[in-house]
Amino acid sequence: MSRTFDIAVTGAGIVGAACALEFAQEGLRVAVIERDTVAGGATGAAMGHIVVMDDSPAQFALTTFAQSLWSELAPALPASAEYYRPGTIWIASDDSEMAEVRRKYDAFTSTGIPCQLLDSAALAEVEPNLRRPLPGGLLVTNDAVLHPQRAAEYLISAAQQLGAQLITGHAVTTASHSRMSLDNGEILHAAHIINAAGALAPSITSGIPVRKRKGHLILTDPYPGYARHQLVELGYLRSAHASEADSVAFNVQPRLSGHLLIGSSRQYGNDDPALDQHILDAMLERAAFFLPGLPALKTVRSWTGFRAATPDKLPLIGPTEDSTVLLATGHEGLGITTSLATARLLADHLLGRPSAIPIDPYLPARITSLQETP
């Protein structure tokens, strides 16, 4: 048995879901193939932070573009997606980090990103449960939060309403030259195949420099107002850039439901989804440094997930050497943020129309240089 589509997407995480909706909106015949359930992988394990990041010009361009697309989509999102904009506070723990706060403030304001520089007193006023004194922080007001699983489910549902077909419970075994094989023997034909399988993408497209990076999260009971913004330490950036060593950083997200998500951790070389108690302990200890009352809060669940990481911290978006296969993977901790932008860039590329930002920095054509990176 075989079926024919214009676009076949592997993976129904939020990136694949966004791609499905983007192409379905263009009137194309779309199939989404997911071996498990919608948002059952990294998306279901993620925080759901829609954040502007400026580690590189390419990252800044992609996250800024993505955030604007989420703002446009927000009115259509169901209440279950829990989208709202509490903003992010980047917290400095010492004078050197406060200097980085000021650098970010200058960079963001110069490009029109709304933000507010907070001194020690202002930080304590807007977040009274933080440790005192802290030097200050940067409030980026347009950063948002959502429930990533519910958002992905909405994107898939919206794509299905436009005719997209969702195939679950079957894995893709091969995908090349407009032909996709499933583990049940079915063959799908598609003019273009989009590999949005996250950390599993190399099993479908061999040779791409995507590695699993394990992360843990902790969920508390509802404590409405305990944290009023997404709270992230400046040291999070050092954690995100650590190449091999295990690392943790303070990152707390207040959900619209009142629950708090406590992060974050990063581990390479650990493919076991089981919880690592020493990592959880380190996360809670780091969080308590910033929120001294946090150990008294009741935690209800902890879990792990696997981010899809690339050596240069940028995703792989665009065609491979096989022009019928396009990549949409390697987003690491920014897949929720950049999903809509990834889908738009791919659609713009395939349909030959101008895009809001150049796709060039994310093209898989850079794979050779990435593989040579020590």
KAUR-V890172 format. One record per helix or strand of 3 or more residues. SS is the DSSP state (~ for helix, > for strand). FROM is the first residue (numbers start at 1). TO is the last residue. Records with the same first field share a line. If there is no record, write none. Layout:
BEGIN
SS: FROM-TO ; FROM-TO
END
This chain:
BEGIN
>: 2-10 ; 30-34 ; 88-92 ; 115-119 ; 136-140 ; 165-168 ; 172-176 ; 179-182 ; 187-195 ; 211-220 ; 230-233 ; 247-254 ; 260-267 ; 299-309 ; 316-319 ; 325-329
~: 14-25 ; 57-76 ; 79-81 ; 95-110 ; 120-126 ; 148-161 ; 198-203 ; 235-241 ; 277-290 ; 294-296 ; 332-351 ; 360-362 ; 364-371
END
